[in-house]
Amino acid sequence: MDDLVTFLRGRVATRDGAPVPHDVLVERVCNNRVRQQVYASPQGDFSMQLGSRADSFLDASGDPGSQSGAARKNSDMGISRREVANWDLRASASGFHSTVINLLDITSTLARNIDVGAIVVQRAGNIEGMTLDATPYKAPRDASRAYEKGLEAERNGKLANARKYFEQAVKIYPPYAIAWFQLGTVLQREEQNDAARKAYVQATAADTKFLPPYLSLALMAYAAENWTEVLKLTGHILDLNPLNQAAATGYILDLDPLNYTVAYFYNAVANYKLNKIEDAEKSALKAEHLDLRNRFPQLHLLLAEIFARKNNYAMAILETKTYLDLAPQAKDADQVREKLAKLEKLNAPVSASEKPDQK
């Protein structure tokens, strides 16, 4: 049993010593996907039980279908140390950027309960010409109070109560975009997808520059393979990406850099599916540029497909090999190796015997 890890413990801290965000999540990430999430306490402490869902949940952006496949029949058994070593831990809070802890070195200890130390978050820097939307601060006190109660109920896993409070908040103050978004998040966790979609749409109607609901809607459209809708929603996000704003006016409530990577990736896939190859390549390359920690291996498969379509087999081979280097144990690894062999055959120099007669 010594090769199993049962708990990961640590704390979230701010770089400037200010109180931690009230809604900060700690996320366990493997192969680019969020596998598990827990809320940090108001003081920033967190404890993540492994091999059980009792103390965790996944939000709309997570991967509910693969709680690492390592959860044992006995939920108290933990997860193998070897698998834990492939994970990253990060914090997620609106308006903050997070450091990332790689667990490879930390798992060298034989303890079943591992202290990972501090995950440091820093408020996203202001961008010249932009300010945060003042709408949430205009909400009546009763609406704000209901919203805060909804967040607290959600943190405690009381989704029905959270939904009630968020519904109360938007009833009191209909332009409350962030409350509509939180309502959609809760509804989605309750698997009420149609109602969640309506709440997200209400959030976008209340504030077109509040970007998180656009990403949630894009992910839902992606799951439904509605590529035109994916393109429309991600296009809106990317048009408002602060990094693309040379002389911005007004405000944008920012997404974190990882979410912009997601937006570029889904935009690239939608363009590819709609046979807009040049646009797909541009977005995929942008996503690859932002994905500094290689959290999205599938980007390289998409680029390989794009380069192959353009008969650039050398680049397609390079991207395919990169994918296999990053995800050698992926479920589709054998299939990808077969594609690699075909690409290498297409890219091989034509031998003299195979050259057509030139008379």
Secondary structure, DSSP 8 states (H G I E B T S, - for coil): -TTEE-EEEEEEEETTS----TT-EEEEEETTEEEEEEE--TTSEEEEETT-STT-B--TTS-TT-STTT--SSTTS-EEHHHHTT-EEEEE-TTEEE-EEESTTGGGS--SEEEEEEEEEEE----TT-B--SGGGGS-HHHHHHHHHHHHHHHTT-HHHHHHHHHHHHHH-TT-HHHHHHHHHHHHHTT-HHHHHHHHHHHHHH-TTB-HHHHHHHHHHHHTT-HHHHHHHHHHHHHT-GGG-SS--SB-B---HHHHHHHHHHHHHHHHHTT-HHHHHHHHHHHHHH-TT---THHHHHHHHHHHHTT-HHHHHHHHHHHHHH-TT-TTHHHHHHHHHHHHHHHS---GGGS----
